[in-house]
Amino acid sequence: MQVVKVDIDTAAPLHPEASILIIYTGGTVGMVFDDKEQHLVPFNFSQITEHVPELRQFNYLLTVLSIEPAIDSSNVSVQDWLMLARLIEENYEKYDGFVVLHGTDTMAYSASAMSYLLENLQKPVIFTGAQVPIGRIRTDARENLITALQIAATKENGRSVVPEVCIYFRNLLLRGNRSKKVESSHFDAFKSDNYPPLAETGIDIEYSYEHILPHPQHVFRAHQQMSDKVAILKLFPGITRQVVQSILQAPGLQGVVLETFGSGNAPSTPWFLELLQDALNRGVHVLNVSQCDEGRVVQGQYETSTHLLHMGVIGGADITTEAAITKLMFVLGQDLEPGQAKMLLCENLRGELSV
Ligand code: ASP
């Protein structure tokens, strides 16, 4: 993998309004149609102003770091997340904000992962992408990129307005670790059902200041460890012992997101509870997340979740599966005492859950 740097010629005067680093990782956003091959291929990012000439009008200093080869986000890995965190850390002082161009398929996972890896963030890190490639006339890439850049550049009283990892898409600025991809055809691809948008765009960009995280008191740091010894166990009526066993007894397993029904309910069948208890006894952390997009896990509300509570399963409140699995990867990557890891898993670390 290679990181190629491109400076973009904009109208920036000697004292530009802002300097923004764009990190292009891949995805539909950066695709053009190859007439010879008759399929979509990643385009050369040094030609970005041919596709988005409006960029030249910005009074910003724009630099692009382009990851080559471009990653279809279905292939994104923990190593890619750590590399992204490193790139932001290395460039943190030089830029006012960061825009990450990323495929939409796993954008909510990547934005969640980055929210944990980048601790005490004082600057915006805005993920965006597109449903229609940048090389097509009806592309949504242009609007998404331009507005993401404006949000990344926005300051009030000398401080960034959005010191968070976010997803900007269509007309919504969402907290990254609250977002979900909900659409594969229409332009409004992301939602955050359990948390209001941080901004909505129309003629103006209207920020919901009361929903944006406050500026942190401590210095920024980028973490460099994540565990990949995690799994998601999605329950369904009729799930068999073999399936549950194959996940809960996977060698080296450290943590599981248990996707339960409704407000956190699971079967009370003895074999299921025994397998779960056995995993917990082996030190596996189990995080209970609801299959419902809205509402929250309340362990103990029904008999079918009371046993989970008593066994030591952690209630995930209103966290998304994307934010839960990446939180497990982050927390379990830190080499903590089991009690300390459990405490962090229960806590609201980066605005990912409402306690
Ligand atoms: N498969 C693409 C990706 O996630 C789809 C997209 O960019 O929207 O990389």
Residues whose N, C-alpha, C, O or C-beta is under 5 A from the ligand:
A	BS01	LIG	G27 T28 V29 I71 D72 S73 S74 H102 G103 T104 D105 T106 A130
